[in-house]
């Protein structure tokens, strides 16, 4: 049986991973004989969305009101 993931712990882990990606300390390396290639490929937008989702789940789990992520924009005309 698969155990449920604690959203608070998982959000913290993903925030650490994001920091590693942004600072360049998270990379992969491949060696072919004498040639070596280092790279890291990441979708920061998807990672940010997953962190936001987990933070919302964590807030709900702990009985806090989830933080608002989007706000309505108001546009209008004021005649002076």
mmCIF file of the N, C-alpha and C atoms, coordinates in Angstrom:
data_MODEL
# 
_entry.id   MODEL 
# 
loop_
_atom_site.group_PDB 
_atom_site.id 
_atom_site.type_symbol 
_atom_site.label_atom_id 
_atom_site.label_alt_id 
_atom_site.label_comp_id 
_atom_site.label_asym_id 
_atom_site.label_entity_id 
_atom_site.label_seq_id 
_atom_site.pdbx_PDB_ins_code 
_atom_site.Cartn_x 
_atom_site.Cartn_y 
_atom_site.Cartn_z 
_atom_site.occupancy 
_atom_site.B_iso_or_equiv 
_atom_site.pdbx_formal_charge 
_atom_site.auth_seq_id 
_atom_site.auth_comp_id 
_atom_site.auth_asym_id 
_atom_site.auth_atom_id 
_atom_site.pdbx_PDB_model_num 
ATOM 1   N N  . UNK A 1 1  ? 0.837   -1.177 0.000   1.00 0.00 ? 1  UNK A N  1 
ATOM 2   C CA . UNK A 1 1  ? 0.000   0.000  0.000   1.00 0.00 ? 1  UNK A CA 1 
ATOM 3   C C  . UNK A 1 1  ? 0.886   1.246  0.000   1.00 0.00 ? 1  UNK A C  1 
ATOM 4   N N  . UNK A 1 2  ? 0.543   2.203  -0.811  1.00 0.00 ? 2  UNK A N  1 
ATOM 5   C CA . UNK A 1 2  ? 1.308   3.434  -0.910  1.00 0.00 ? 2  UNK A CA 1 
ATOM 6   C C  . UNK A 1 2  ? 0.910   4.365  0.225   1.00 0.00 ? 2  UNK A C  1 
ATOM 7   N N  . UNK A 1 3  ? 1.903   4.846  0.944   1.00 0.00 ? 3  UNK A N  1 
ATOM 8   C CA . UNK A 1 3  ? 1.626   5.763  2.047   1.00 0.00 ? 3  UNK A CA 1 
ATOM 9   C C  . UNK A 1 3  ? 1.459   7.176  1.497   1.00 0.00 ? 3  UNK A C  1 
ATOM 10  N N  . UNK A 1 4  ? 0.503   7.932  2.046   1.00 0.00 ? 4  UNK A N  1 
ATOM 11  C CA . UNK A 1 4  ? 0.302   9.305  1.557   1.00 0.00 ? 4  UNK A CA 1 
ATOM 12  C C  . UNK A 1 4  ? 1.508   10.189 1.896   1.00 0.00 ? 4  UNK A C  1 
ATOM 13  N N  . UNK A 1 5  ? 1.769   11.104 0.992   1.00 0.00 ? 5  UNK A N  1 
ATOM 14  C CA . UNK A 1 5  ? 2.893   12.020 1.162   1.00 0.00 ? 5  UNK A CA 1 
ATOM 15  C C  . UNK A 1 5  ? 2.440   13.212 2.004   1.00 0.00 ? 5  UNK A C  1 
ATOM 16  N N  . UNK A 1 6  ? 3.254   13.581 2.984   1.00 0.00 ? 6  UNK A N  1 
ATOM 17  C CA . UNK A 1 6  ? 2.953   14.761 3.795   1.00 0.00 ? 6  UNK A CA 1 
ATOM 18  C C  . UNK A 1 6  ? 3.236   16.002 2.944   1.00 0.00 ? 6  UNK A C  1 
ATOM 19  N N  . UNK A 1 7  ? 2.214   16.820 2.635   1.00 0.00 ? 7  UNK A N  1 
ATOM 20  C CA . UNK A 1 7  ? 2.431   17.964 1.739   1.00 0.00 ? 7  UNK A CA 1 
ATOM 21  C C  . UNK A 1 7  ? 3.399   18.992 2.312   1.00 0.00 ? 7  UNK A C  1 
ATOM 22  N N  . UNK A 1 8  ? 3.474   19.124 3.637   1.00 0.00 ? 8  UNK A N  1 
ATOM 23  C CA . UNK A 1 8  ? 4.384   20.103 4.236   1.00 0.00 ? 8  UNK A CA 1 
ATOM 24  C C  . UNK A 1 8  ? 5.844   19.690 4.018   1.00 0.00 ? 8  UNK A C  1 
ATOM 25  N N  . UNK A 1 9  ? 6.124   18.404 4.223   1.00 0.00 ? 9  UNK A N  1 
ATOM 26  C CA . UNK A 1 9  ? 7.484   17.889 4.040   1.00 0.00 ? 9  UNK A CA 1 
ATOM 27  C C  . UNK A 1 9  ? 7.876   17.932 2.565   1.00 0.00 ? 9  UNK A C  1 
ATOM 28  N N  . UNK A 1 10 ? 6.952   17.533 1.703   1.00 0.00 ? 10 UNK A N  1 
ATOM 29  C CA . UNK A 1 10 ? 7.242   17.519 0.263   1.00 0.00 ? 10 UNK A CA 1 
ATOM 30  C C  . UNK A 1 10 ? 7.461   18.931 -0.274  1.00 0.00 ? 10 UNK A C  1 
ATOM 31  N N  . UNK A 1 11 ? 6.680   19.917 0.193   1.00 0.00 ? 11 UNK A N  1 
ATOM 32  C CA . UNK A 1 11 ? 6.868   21.309 -0.242  1.00 0.00 ? 11 UNK A CA 1 
ATOM 33  C C  . UNK A 1 11 ? 8.237   21.813 0.180   1.00 0.00 ? 11 UNK A C  1 
ATOM 34  N N  . UNK A 1 12 ? 8.662   21.486 1.389   1.00 0.00 ? 12 UNK A N  1 
ATOM 35  C CA . UNK A 1 12 ? 9.990   21.902 1.857   1.00 0.00 ? 12 UNK A CA 1 
ATOM 36  C C  . UNK A 1 12 ? 11.090  21.265 1.008   1.00 0.00 ? 12 UNK A C  1 
ATOM 37  N N  . UNK A 1 13 ? 10.919  19.986 0.663   1.00 0.00 ? 13 UNK A N  1 
ATOM 38  C CA . UNK A 1 13 ? 11.916  19.291 -0.166  1.00 0.00 ? 13 UNK A CA 1 
ATOM 39  C C  . UNK A 1 13 ? 12.006  19.920 -1.551  1.00 0.00 ? 13 UNK A C  1 
ATOM 40  N N  . UNK A 1 14 ? 10.857  20.265 -2.141  1.00 0.00 ? 14 UNK A N  1 
ATOM 41  C CA . UNK A 1 14 ? 10.867  20.873 -3.471  1.00 0.00 ? 14 UNK A CA 1 
ATOM 42  C C  . UNK A 1 14 ? 11.427  22.292 -3.447  1.00 0.00 ? 14 UNK A C  1 
ATOM 43  N N  . UNK A 1 15 ? 11.200  23.026 -2.358  1.00 0.00 ? 15 UNK A N  1 
ATOM 44  C CA . UNK A 1 15 ? 11.803  24.371 -2.245  1.00 0.00 ? 15 UNK A CA 1 
ATOM 45  C C  . UNK A 1 15 ? 13.325  24.264 -2.201  1.00 0.00 ? 15 UNK A C  1 
ATOM 46  N N  . UNK A 1 16 ? 13.858  23.260 -1.489  1.00 0.00 ? 16 UNK A N  1 
ATOM 47  C CA . UNK A 1 16 ? 15.313  23.048 -1.458  1.00 0.00 ? 16 UNK A CA 1 
ATOM 48  C C  . UNK A 1 16 ? 15.835  22.681 -2.842  1.00 0.00 ? 16 UNK A C  1 
ATOM 49  N N  . UNK A 1 17 ? 15.098  21.811 -3.545  1.00 0.00 ? 17 UNK A N  1 
ATOM 50  C CA . UNK A 1 17 ? 15.492  21.420 -4.893  1.00 0.00 ? 17 UNK A CA 1 
ATOM 51  C C  . UNK A 1 17 ? 15.499  22.623 -5.828  1.00 0.00 ? 17 UNK A C  1 
ATOM 52  N N  . UNK A 1 18 ? 14.486  23.490 -5.713  1.00 0.00 ? 18 UNK A N  1 
ATOM 53  C CA . UNK A 1 18 ? 14.427  24.698 -6.547  1.00 0.00 ? 18 UNK A CA 1 
ATOM 54  C C  . UNK A 1 18 ? 15.629  25.594 -6.291  1.00 0.00 ? 18 UNK A C  1 
ATOM 55  N N  . UNK A 1 19 ? 16.013  25.740 -5.029  1.00 0.00 ? 19 UNK A N  1 
ATOM 56  C CA . UNK A 1 19 ? 17.184  26.548 -4.689  1.00 0.00 ? 19 UNK A CA 1 
ATOM 57  C C  . UNK A 1 19 ? 18.438  25.958 -5.320  1.00 0.00 ? 19 UNK A C  1 
ATOM 58  N N  . UNK A 1 20 ? 18.570  24.639 -5.283  1.00 0.00 ? 20 UNK A N  1 
ATOM 59  C CA . UNK A 1 20 ? 19.731  23.990 -5.904  1.00 0.00 ? 20 UNK A CA 1 
ATOM 60  C C  . UNK A 1 20 ? 19.755  24.213 -7.415  1.00 0.00 ? 20 UNK A C  1 
ATOM 61  N N  . UNK A 1 21 ? 18.604  24.146 -8.046  1.00 0.00 ? 21 UNK A N  1 
ATOM 62  C CA . UNK A 1 21 ? 18.531  24.344 -9.499  1.00 0.00 ? 21 UNK A CA 1 
ATOM 63  C C  . UNK A 1 21 ? 18.906  25.774 -9.861  1.00 0.00 ? 21 UNK A C  1 
ATOM 64  N N  . UNK A 1 22 ? 18.349  26.745 -9.137  1.00 0.00 ? 22 UNK A N  1 
ATOM 65  C CA . UNK A 1 22 ? 18.596  28.151 -9.460  1.00 0.00 ? 22 UNK A CA 1 
ATOM 66  C C  . UNK A 1 22 ? 20.055  28.532 -9.232  1.00 0.00 ? 22 UNK A C  1 
ATOM 67  N N  . UNK A 1 23 ? 20.666  28.010 -8.175  1.00 0.00 ? 23 UNK A N  1 
ATOM 68  C CA . UNK A 1 23 ? 22.054  28.358 -7.871  1.00 0.00 ? 23 UNK A CA 1 
ATOM 69  C C  . UNK A 1 23 ? 23.063  27.550 -8.679  1.00 0.00 ? 23 UNK A C  1 
ATOM 70  N N  . UNK A 1 24 ? 22.573  26.575 -9.459  1.00 0.00 ? 24 UNK A N  1 
ATOM 71  C CA . UNK A 1 24 ? 23.469  25.809 -10.312 1.00 0.00 ? 24 UNK A CA 1 
ATOM 72  C C  . UNK A 1 24 ? 24.188  24.678 -9.601  1.00 0.00 ? 24 UNK A C  1 
ATOM 73  N N  . UNK A 1 25 ? 23.797  24.356 -8.388  1.00 0.00 ? 25 UNK A N  1 
ATOM 74  C CA . UNK A 1 25 ? 24.465  23.280 -7.652  1.00 0.00 ? 25 UNK A CA 1 
ATOM 75  C C  . UNK A 1 25 ? 23.821  21.926 -7.903  1.00 0.00 ? 25 UNK A C  1 
ATOM 76  N N  . UNK A 1 26 ? 22.785  21.893 -8.704  1.00 0.00 ? 26 UNK A N  1 
ATOM 77  C CA . UNK A 1 26 ? 22.124  20.632 -9.028  1.00 0.00 ? 26 UNK A CA 1 
ATOM 78  C C  . UNK A 1 26 ? 22.376  20.354 -10.500 1.00 0.00 ? 26 UNK A C  1 
ATOM 79  N N  . UNK A 1 27 ? 23.266  19.448 -10.765 1.00 0.00 ? 27 UNK A N  1 
ATOM 80  C CA . UNK A 1 27 ? 23.564  19.148 -12.153 1.00 0.00 ? 27 UNK A CA 1 
ATOM 81  C C  . UNK A 1 27 ? 23.859  17.668 -12.297 1.00 0.00 ? 27 UNK A C  1 
ATOM 82  N N  . UNK A 1 28 ? 23.770  17.189 -13.519 1.00 0.00 ? 28 UNK A N  1 
ATOM 83  C CA . UNK A 1 28 ? 24.081  15.805 -13.835 1.00 0.00 ? 28 UNK A CA 1 
ATOM 84  C C  . UNK A 1 28 ? 25.323  15.796 -14.699 1.00 0.00 ? 28 UNK A C  1 
ATOM 85  N N  . UNK A 1 29 ? 26.043  14.705 -14.627 1.00 0.00 ? 29 UNK A N  1 
ATOM 86  C CA . UNK A 1 29 ? 27.212  14.622 -15.501 1.00 0.00 ? 29 UNK A CA 1 
ATOM 87  C C  . UNK A 1 29 ? 27.265  13.253 -16.144 1.00 0.00 ? 29 UNK A C  1 
ATOM 88  N N  . UNK A 1 30 ? 27.712  13.258 -17.388 1.00 0.00 ? 30 UNK A N  1 
ATOM 89  C CA . UNK A 1 30 ? 27.863  12.036 -18.160 1.00 0.00 ? 30 UNK A CA 1 
ATOM 90  C C  . UNK A 1 30 ? 29.280  12.012 -18.705 1.00 0.00 ? 30 UNK A C  1 
ATOM 91  N N  . UNK A 1 31 ? 29.904  10.858 -18.630 1.00 0.00 ? 31 UNK A N  1 
ATOM 92  C CA . UNK A 1 31 ? 31.281  10.731 -19.113 1.00 0.00 ? 31 UNK A CA 1 
ATOM 93  C C  . UNK A 1 31 ? 31.314  9.681  -20.228 1.00 0.00 ? 31 UNK A C  1 
ATOM 94  N N  . UNK A 1 32 ? 31.889  10.058 -21.366 1.00 0.00 ? 32 UNK A N  1 
ATOM 95  C CA . UNK A 1 32 ? 32.128  9.160  -22.484 1.00 0.00 ? 32 UNK A CA 1 
ATOM 96  C C  . UNK A 1 32 ? 33.629  9.133  -22.714 1.00 0.00 ? 32 UNK A C  1 
ATOM 97  N N  . UNK A 1 33 ? 34.261  8.116  -22.269 1.00 0.00 ? 33 UNK A N  1 
ATOM 98  C CA . UNK A 1 33 ? 35.723  7.988  -22.364 1.00 0.00 ? 33 UNK A CA 1 
ATOM 99  C C  . UNK A 1 33 ? 36.395  9.182  -21.695 1.00 0.00 ? 33 UNK A C  1 
ATOM 100 N N  . UNK A 1 34 ? 36.909  10.116 -22.493 1.00 0.00 ? 34 UNK A N  1 
ATOM 101 C CA . UNK A 1 34 ? 37.580  11.278 -21.918 1.00 0.00 ? 34 UNK A CA 1 
ATOM 102 C C  . UNK A 1 34 ? 36.696  12.523 -21.931 1.00 0.00 ? 34 UNK A C  1 
ATOM 103 N N  . UNK A 1 35 ? 35.558  12.460 -22.621 1.00 0.00 ? 35 UNK A N  1 
ATOM 104 C CA . UNK A 1 35 ? 34.659  13.603 -22.682 1.00 0.00 ? 35 UNK A CA 1 
ATOM 105 C C  . UNK A 1 35 ? 33.658  13.556 -21.525 1.00 0.00 ? 35 UNK A C  1 
ATOM 106 N N  . UNK A 1 36 ? 33.387  14.723 -20.986 1.00 0.00 ? 36 UNK A N  1 
ATOM 107 C CA . UNK A 1 36 ? 32.450  14.813 -19.876 1.00 0.00 ? 36 UNK A CA 1 
ATOM 108 C C  . UNK A 1 36 ? 31.466  15.949 -20.149 1.00 0.00 ? 36 UNK A C  1 
ATOM 109 N N  . UNK A 1 37 ? 30.188  15.687 -19.916 1.00 0.00 ? 37 UNK A N  1 
ATOM 110 C CA . UNK A 1 37 ? 29.145  16.679 -20.141 1.00 0.00 ? 37 UNK A CA 1 
ATOM 111 C C  . UNK A 1 37 ? 28.386  16.861 -18.825 1.00 0.00 ? 37 UNK A C  1 
ATOM 112 N N  . UNK A 1 38 ? 28.160  18.126 -18.452 1.00 0.00 ? 38 UNK A N  1 
ATOM 113 C CA . UNK A 1 38 ? 27.370  18.439 -17.265 1.00 0.00 ? 38 UNK A CA 1 
ATOM 114 C C  . UNK A 1 38 ? 26.159  19.254 -17.700 1.00 0.00 ? 38 UNK A C  1 
ATOM 115 N N  . UNK A 1 39 ? 25.008  18.896 -17.177 1.00 0.00 ? 39 UNK A N  1 
ATOM 116 C CA . UNK A 1 39 ? 23.799  19.619 -17.545 1.00 0.00 ? 39 UNK A CA 1 
ATOM 117 C C  . UNK A 1 39 ? 22.743  19.446 -16.461 1.00 0.00 ? 39 UNK A C  1 
ATOM 118 N N  . UNK A 1 40 ? 21.750  20.293 -16.529 1.00 0.00 ? 40 UNK A N  1 
ATOM 119 C CA . UNK A 1 40 ? 20.559  20.125 -15.698 1.00 0.00 ? 40 UNK A CA 1 
ATOM 120 C C  . UNK A 1 40 ? 19.395  20.758 -16.424 1.00 0.00 ? 40 UNK A C  1 
ATOM 121 N N  . UNK A 1 41 ? 18.360  19.995 -16.568 1.00 0.00 ? 41 UNK A N  1 
ATOM 122 C CA . UNK A 1 41 ? 17.177  20.473 -17.268 1.00 0.00 ? 41 UNK A CA 1 
ATOM 123 C C  . UNK A 1 41 ? 16.026  20.493 -16.274 1.00 0.00 ? 41 UNK A C  1 
ATOM 124 N N  . UNK A 1 42 ? 15.354  21.625 -16.178 1.00 0.00 ? 42 UNK A N  1 
ATOM 125 C CA . UNK A 1 42 ? 14.243  21.734 -15.231 1.00 0.00 ? 42 UNK A CA 1 
ATOM 126 C C  . UNK A 1 42 ? 13.193  22.689 -15.762 1.00 0.00 ? 42 UNK A C  1 
ATOM 127 N N  . UNK A 1 43 ? 11.958  22.411 -15.426 1.00 0.00 ? 43 UNK A N  1 
ATOM 128 C CA . UNK A 1 43 ? 10.837  23.282 -15.760 1.00 0.00 ? 43 UNK A CA 1 
ATOM 129 C C  . UNK A 1 43 ? 10.462  24.022 -14.478 1.00 0.00 ? 43 UNK A C  1 
ATOM 130 N N  . UNK A 1 44 ? 11.019  25.222 -14.293 1.00 0.00 ? 44 UNK A N  1 
ATOM 131 C CA . UNK A 1 44 ? 10.787  25.963 -13.052 1.00 0.00 ? 44 UNK A CA 1 
ATOM 132 C C  . UNK A 1 44 ? 9.333   26.370 -12.886 1.00 0.00 ? 44 UNK A C  1 
ATOM 133 N N  . UNK A 1 45 ? 8.636   26.628 -13.969 1.00 0.00 ? 45 UNK A N  1 
ATOM 134 C CA . UNK A 1 45 ? 7.221   26.975 -13.875 1.00 0.00 ? 45 UNK A CA 1 
ATOM 135 C C  . UNK A 1 45 ? 6.409   25.830 -13.284 1.00 0.00 ? 45 UNK A C  1 
ATOM 136 N N  . UNK A 1 46 ? 6.654   24.615 -13.780 1.00 0.00 ? 46 UNK A N  1 
ATOM 137 C CA . UNK A 1 46 ? 5.941   23.445 -13.250 1.00 0.00 ? 46 UNK A CA 1 
ATOM 138 C C  . UNK A 1 46 ? 6.334   23.187 -11.808 1.00 0.00 ? 46 UNK A C  1 
ATOM 139 N N  . UNK A 1 47 ? 7.603   23.385 -11.484 1.00 0.00 ? 47 UNK A N  1 
ATOM 140 C CA . UNK A 1 47 ? 8.065   23.195 -10.112 1.00 0.00 ? 47 UNK A CA 1 
ATOM 141 C C  . UNK A 1 47 ? 7.414   24.207 -9.173  1.00 0.00 ? 47 UNK A C  1 
ATOM 142 N N  . UNK A 1 48 ? 7.305   25.462 -9.612  1.00 0.00 ? 48 UNK A N  1 
ATOM 143 C CA . UNK A 1 48 ? 6.649   26.493 -8.798  1.00 0.00 ? 48 UNK A CA 1 
ATOM 144 C C  . UNK A 1 48 ? 5.164   26.174 -8.580  1.00 0.00 ? 48 UNK A C  1 
ATOM 145 N N  . UNK A 1 49 ? 4.502   25.669 -9.615  1.00 0.00 ? 49 UNK A N  1 
ATOM 146 C CA . UNK A 1 49 ? 3.091   25.308 -9.483  1.00 0.00 ? 49 UNK A CA 1 
ATOM 147 C C  . UNK A 1 49 ? 2.905   24.154 -8.498  1.00 0.00 ? 49 UNK A C  1 
ATOM 148 N N  . UNK A 1 50 ? 3.791   23.182 -8.548  1.00 0.00 ? 50 UNK A N  1 
ATOM 149 C CA . UNK A 1 50 ? 3.700   22.048 -7.628  1.00 0.00 ? 50 UNK A CA 1 
ATOM 150 C C  . UNK A 1 50 ? 3.981   22.483 -6.187  1.00 0.00 ? 50 UNK A C  1 
ATOM 151 N N  . UNK A 1 51 ? 4.939   23.372 -6.000  1.00 0.00 ? 51 UNK A N  1 
ATOM 152 C CA . UNK A 1 51 ? 5.214   23.896 -4.657  1.00 0.00 ? 51 UNK A CA 1 
ATOM 153 C C  . UNK A 1 51 ? 4.002   24.648 -4.131  1.00 0.00 ? 51 UNK A C  1 
ATOM 154 N N  . UNK A 1 52 ? 3.372   25.470 -4.968  1.00 0.00 ? 52 UNK A N  1 
ATOM 155 C CA . UNK A 1 52 ? 2.188   26.221 -4.547  1.00 0.00 ? 52 UNK A CA 1 
ATOM 156 C C  . UNK A 1 52 ? 1.044   25.276 -4.192  1.00 0.00 ? 52 UNK A C  1 
ATOM 157 N N  . UNK A 1 53 ? 0.872   24.205 -4.977  1.00 0.00 ? 53 UNK A N  1 
ATOM 158 C CA . UNK A 1 53 ? -0.182  23.233 -4.700  1.00 0.00 ? 53 UNK A CA 1 
ATOM 159 C C  . UNK A 1 53 ? 0.059   22.538 -3.359  1.00 0.00 ? 53 UNK A C  1 
ATOM 160 N N  . UNK A 1 54 ? 1.301   22.146 -3.112  1.00 0.00 ? 54 UNK A N  1 
ATOM 161 C CA . UNK A 1 54 ? 1.629   21.467 -1.862  1.00 0.00 ? 54 UNK A CA 1 
ATOM 162 C C  . UNK A 1 54 ? 1.518   22.409 -0.665  1.00 0.00 ? 54 UNK A C  1 
ATOM 163 N N  . UNK A 1 55 ? 1.890   23.681 -0.850  1.00 0.00 ? 55 UNK A N  1 
ATOM 164 C CA . UNK A 1 55 ? 1.753   24.639 0.245   1.00 0.00 ? 55 UNK A CA 1 
ATOM 165 C C  . UNK A 1 55 ? 0.286   24.855 0.600   1.00 0.00 ? 55 UNK A C  1 
ATOM 166 N N  . UNK A 1 56 ? -0.597  24.880 -0.403  1.00 0.00 ? 56 UNK A N  1 
ATOM 167 C CA . UNK A 1 56 ? -2.027  24.999 -0.157  1.00 0.00 ? 56 UNK A CA 1 
ATOM 168 C C  . UNK A 1 56 ? -2.537  23.771 0.594   1.00 0.00 ? 56 UNK A C  1 
ATOM 169 N N  . UNK A 1 57 ? -2.117  22.580 0.158   1.00 0.00 ? 57 UNK A N  1 
ATOM 170 C CA . UNK A 1 57 ? -2.524  21.348 0.842   1.00 0.00 ? 57 UNK A CA 1 
ATOM 171 C C  . UNK A 1 57 ? -2.010  21.327 2.279   1.00 0.00 ? 57 UNK A C  1 
ATOM 172 N N  . UNK A 1 58 ? -0.813  21.834 2.501   1.00 0.00 ? 58 UNK A N  1 
ATOM 173 C CA . UNK A 1 58 ? -0.241  21.901 3.845   1.00 0.00 ? 58 UNK A CA 1 
ATOM 174 C C  . UNK A 1 58 ? -1.051  22.851 4.719   1.00 0.00 ? 58 UNK A C  1 
ATOM 175 N N  . UNK A 1 59 ? -1.407  24.006 4.177   1.00 0.00 ? 59 UNK A N  1 
ATOM 176 C CA . UNK A 1 59 ? -2.211  24.965 4.941   1.00 0.00 ? 59 UNK A CA 1 
ATOM 177 C C  . UNK A 1 59 ? -3.551  24.359 5.346   1.00 0.00 ? 59 UNK A C  1 
ATOM 178 N N  . UNK A 1 60 ? -4.198  23.663 4.421   1.00 0.00 ? 60 UNK A N  1 
ATOM 179 C CA . UNK A 1 60 ? -5.486  23.032 4.702   1.00 0.00 ? 60 UNK A CA 1 
ATOM 180 C C  . UNK A 1 60 ? -5.323  21.944 5.763   1.00 0.00 ? 60 UNK A C  1 
ATOM 181 N N  . UNK A 1 61 ? -4.256  21.150 5.627   1.00 0.00 ? 61 UNK A N  1 
ATOM 182 C CA . UNK A 1 61 ? -4.011  20.067 6.587   1.00 0.00 ? 61 UNK A CA 1 
ATOM 183 C C  . UNK A 1 61 ? -3.812  20.605 8.000   1.00 0.00 ? 61 UNK A C  1 
ATOM 184 N N  . UNK A 1 62 ? -3.139  21.746 8.115   1.00 0.00 ? 62 UNK A N  1 
ATOM 185 C CA . UNK A 1 62 ? -2.844  22.309 9.426   1.00 0.00 ? 62 UNK A CA 1 
ATOM 186 C C  . UNK A 1 62 ? -3.926  23.273 9.917   1.00 0.00 ? 62 UNK A C  1 
ATOM 187 N N  . UNK A 1 63 ? -5.021  23.391 9.176   1.00 0.00 ? 63 UNK A N  1 
ATOM 188 C CA . UNK A 1 63 ? -6.152  24.197 9.620   1.00 0.00 ? 63 UNK A CA 1 
ATOM 189 C C  . UNK A 1 63 ? -6.017  25.690 9.368   1.00 0.00 ? 63 UNK A C  1 
ATOM 190 N N  . UNK A 1 64 ? -5.071  26.081 8.540   1.00 0.00 ? 64 UNK A N  1 
ATOM 191 C CA . UNK A 1 64 ? -4.908  27.496 8.189   1.00 0.00 ? 64 UNK A CA 1 
ATOM 192 C C  . UNK A 1 64 ? -5.649  27.776 6.891   1.00 0.00 ? 64 UNK A C  1 
ATOM 193 N N  . UNK A 1 65 ? -6.002  29.028 6.705   1.00 0.00 ? 65 UNK A N  1 
ATOM 194 C CA . UNK A 1 65 ? -6.609  29.431 5.437   1.00 0.00 ? 65 UNK A CA 1 
ATOM 195 C C  . UNK A 1 65 ? -5.512  29.475 4.373   1.00 0.00 ? 65 UNK A C  1 
ATOM 196 N N  . UNK A 1 66 ? -5.738  28.834 3.232   1.00 0.00 ? 66 UNK A N  1 
ATOM 197 C CA . UNK A 1 66 ? -4.707  28.846 2.183   1.00 0.00 ? 66 UNK A CA 1 
ATOM 198 C C  . UNK A 1 66 ? -4.419  30.262 1.704   1.00 0.00 ? 66 UNK A C  1 
ATOM 199 N N  . UNK A 1 67 ? -3.175  30.523 1.382   1.00 0.00 ? 67 UNK A N  1 
ATOM 200 C CA . UNK A 1 67 ? -2.769  31.831 0.863   1.00 0.00 ? 67 UNK A CA 1 
ATOM 201 C C  . UNK A 1 67 ? -3.380  32.024 -0.522  1.00 0.00 ? 67 UNK A C  1 
ATOM 202 N N  . UNK A 1 68 ? -3.845  33.241 -0.784  1.00 0.00 ? 68 UNK A N  1 
ATOM 203 C CA . UNK A 1 68 ? -4.389  33.531 -2.108  1.00 0.00 ? 68 UNK A CA 1 
ATOM 204 C C  . UNK A 1 68 ? -3.247  33.675 -3.095  1.00 0.00 ? 68 UNK A C  1 
ATOM 205 N N  . UNK A 1 69 ? -3.362  33.007 -4.204  1.00 0.00 ? 69 UNK A N  1 
ATOM 206 C CA . UNK A 1 69 ? -2.316  33.033 -5.223  1.00 0.00 ? 69 UNK A CA 1 
ATOM 207 C C  . UNK A 1 69 ? -2.650  33.966 -6.379  1.00 0.00 ? 69 UNK A C  1 
ATOM 208 N N  . UNK A 1 70 ? -3.948  34.170 -6.621  1.00 0.00 ? 70 UNK A N  1 
ATOM 209 C CA . UNK A 1 70 ? -4.379  35.009 -7.737  1.00 0.00 ? 70 UNK A CA 1 
ATOM 210 C C  . UNK A 1 70 ? -5.355  36.041 -7.226  1.00 0.00 ? 70 UNK A C  1 
ATOM 211 N N  . UNK A 1 71 ? -5.308  37.177 -7.799  1.00 0.00 ? 71 UNK A N  1 
ATOM 212 C CA . UNK A 1 71 ? -6.205  38.255 -7.422  1.00 0.00 ? 71 UNK A CA 1 
ATOM 213 C C  . UNK A 1 71 ? -6.893  38.768 -8.669  1.00 0.00 ? 71 UNK A C  1 
ATOM 214 N N  . UNK A 1 72 ? -8.139  39.176 -8.520  1.00 0.00 ? 72 UNK A N  1 
ATOM 215 C CA . UNK A 1 72 ? -8.882  39.722 -9.654  1.00 0.00 ? 72 UNK A CA 1 
ATOM 216 C C  . UNK A 1 72 ? -8.335  41.109 -9.979  1.00 0.00 ? 72 UNK A C  1 
ATOM 217 N N  . UNK A 1 73 ? -8.243  41.384 -11.250 1.00 0.00 ? 73 UNK A N  1 
ATOM 218 C CA . UNK A 1 73 ? -7.806  42.705 -11.678 1.00 0.00 ? 73 UNK A CA 1 
ATOM 219 C C  . UNK A 1 73 ? -9.042  43.506 -12.048 1.00 0.00 ? 73 UNK A C  1 
ATOM 220 N N  . UNK A 1 74 ? -9.006  44.732 -11.688 1.00 0.00 ? 74 UNK A N  1 
ATOM 221 C CA . UNK A 1 74 ? -10.150 45.590 -11.964 1.00 0.00 ? 74 UNK A CA 1 
ATOM 222 C C  . UNK A 1 74 ? -9.732  46.658 -12.957 1.00 0.00 ? 74 UNK A C  1 
ATOM 223 N N  . UNK A 1 75 ? -10.508 46.814 -13.972 1.00 0.00 ? 75 UNK A N  1 
ATOM 224 C CA . UNK A 1 75 ? -10.246 47.843 -14.950 1.00 0.00 ? 75 UNK A CA 1 
ATOM 225 C C  . UNK A 1 75 ? -11.508 48.676 -15.090 1.00 0.00 ? 75 UNK A C  1 
ATOM 226 N N  . UNK A 1 76 ? -11.332 49.918 -15.198 1.00 0.00 ? 76 UNK A N  1 
ATOM 227 C CA . UNK A 1 76 ? -12.504 50.756 -15.313 1.00 0.00 ? 76 UNK A CA 1 
ATOM 228 C C  . UNK A 1 76 ? -12.133 52.144 -15.793 1.00 0.00 ? 76 UNK A C  1 
ATOM 229 N N  . UNK A 1 77 ? -13.116 52.944 -16.002 1.00 0.00 ? 77 UNK A N  1 
ATOM 230 C CA . UNK A 1 77 ? -12.925 54.289 -16.467 1.00 0.00 ? 77 UNK A CA 1 
ATOM 231 C C  . UNK A 1 77 ? -13.504 55.214 -15.436 1.00 0.00 ? 77 UNK A C  1 
ATOM 232 N N  . UNK A 1 78 ? -12.710 56.191 -15.043 1.00 0.00 ? 78 UNK A N  1 
ATOM 233 C CA . UNK A 1 78 ? -13.205 57.221 -14.111 1.00 0.00 ? 78 UNK A CA 1 
ATOM 234 C C  . UNK A 1 78 ? -13.287 58.536 -14.852 1.00 0.00 ? 78 UNK A C  1 
ATOM 235 N N  . UNK A 1 79 ? -14.469 59.058 -14.946 1.00 0.00 ? 79 UNK A N  1 
ATOM 236 C CA . UNK A 1 79 ? -14.652 60.343 -15.610 1.00 0.00 ? 79 UNK A CA 1 
ATOM 237 C C  . UNK A 1 79 ? -14.429 61.438 -14.558 1.00 0.00 ? 79 UNK A C  1 
ATOM 238 N N  . UNK A 1 80 ? -13.553 62.350 -14.833 1.00 0.00 ? 80 UNK A N  1 
ATOM 239 C CA . UNK A 1 80 ? -13.261 63.443 -13.877 1.00 0.00 ? 80 UNK A CA 1 
ATOM 240 C C  . UNK A 1 80 ? -14.022 64.674 -14.245 1.00 0.00 ? 80 UNK A C  1 
# 
